[in-house]
Amino acid sequence: MTTRCHPALTGALTASLLVMPLLAAAAPAKKPAAKKPPAAGKTDPKAGQAAFKSEGCVGCHKSKQFPDGPTTGPDLSDEGAKKTQAQIAAYVRHPKTGSMMPPSKAPQGTVNNIAAYLSTQK
């Protein structure tokens, strides 16, 4: 048994099949959603505390939440009382010449969060 389509339906199906590739080519490709960096001025001290640990800062520095770290570097338990958040971020990115501390290669948002965390240390 063979099934036949009405001639008008066959023409409509053929036309839609011919147009579909053209529509697909004309449609812009969707890009996966990119993770947005923190907006300027927005920092997260809790994320900074986690980054302080994950970036290895606790390997040399103590803070109030990490009091058992070695003292290779200075104790940062009151760093927020000494420097502004911007000063802390600048120092993390570019330590003074001759310091044992390496410059951070973390993304700027992570550095800003670490600075936000350290600015809570008063």
C-alpha positions in Angstrom: 0.0 0.0 0.0 1.4 3.4 -0.9 0.3 6.6 0.6 0.1 9.7 -1.6 -0.1 13.3 -0.4 -2.4 15.9 -1.9 -0.4 17.9 -4.5 -0.9 21.2 -2.6 0.4 19.6 0.6 3.4 18.1 -1.2 4.3 21.5 -2.6 4.0 23.2 0.8 6.2 20.5 2.4 8.8 20.8 -0.3 8.9 24.6 0.0 9.3 24.4 3.8 12.1 21.9 3.6 13.9 24.1 1.1 13.5 27.2 3.4 14.5 25.6 6.7 18.3 25.4 5.9 18.1 29.1 4.9 16.5 30.1 8.1 19.0 28.1 10.2 21.9 29.8 8.4 20.4 33.2 8.9 19.8 32.7 12.6 22.7 33.9 14.8 24.4 31.1 16.8 23.7 31.3 20.5 26.8 31.6 22.6 26.9 29.9 26.0 26.3 32.3 28.8 29.6 33.7 30.1 30.2 34.0 33.8 30.1 37.7 34.6 32.9 39.1 36.7 31.9 41.0 39.8 30.6 44.5 38.9 33.0 47.3 39.7 32.9 48.1 43.4 31.1 44.9 44.3 33.2 42.4 46.3 32.4 39.4 48.4 34.4 39.0 51.6 33.1 35.4 52.0 34.4 34.5 48.6 37.6 36.3 49.5 38.0 34.1 52.6 37.6 31.0 50.5 40.1 32.4 47.9 42.5 33.3 50.7 42.7 29.6 51.4 42.5 28.3 47.8 45.0 30.7 46.4 47.5 29.6 49.1 47.7 32.7 51.2 47.2 30.6 54.4 50.5 28.9 53.5 52.3 32.0 54.7 49.8 34.2 56.5 47.5 34.0 59.5 44.2 35.7 59.8 41.3 35.6 62.3 39.7 32.7 60.5 43.0 30.9 59.9 44.9 31.5 63.1 47.1 28.3 62.8 49.0 29.3 59.7 52.8 29.6 59.6 54.3 33.0 60.1 56.5 33.1 57.0 54.6 36.2 56.0 53.0 38.8 58.3 50.0 38.1 60.4 47.1 39.7 58.6 44.6 39.5 61.5 44.3 43.3 61.7 45.2 44.3 58.1 41.8 46.0 57.6 42.7 48.5 60.3 46.0 49.4 58.6 45.1 49.6 54.9 42.2 50.3 52.6 40.7 47.6 50.5 42.2 49.2 47.4 45.6 49.3 49.0 45.4 45.7 49.9 44.3 44.7 46.4 47.2 46.6 44.9 49.7 45.0 47.2 48.4 41.5 46.5 48.7 42.1 42.8 52.1 43.9 43.1 54.0 43.2 46.3 56.9 45.5 47.2 60.2 44.8 45.6 62.3 42.3 47.6 59.3 40.8 49.2 59.1 37.0 49.4 55.4 37.2 48.4 54.9 36.5 44.7 52.6 38.7 42.7 49.1 37.2 42.5 48.1 35.8 39.1 44.5 35.3 40.2 41.8 37.1 38.3 41.3 40.7 39.4 37.8 39.8 40.8 39.4 37.2 43.1 42.1 39.6 44.2 39.4 42.2 45.0 37.5 39.5 47.0 40.6 38.7 49.0 41.1 42.4 49.7 37.5 42.6 50.8 38.1 39.7 53.2 41.3 41.2 54.5 39.6 44.6 55.0 37.3 42.8 57.5 40.3 41.9 59.6 40.3 44.6 62.2 
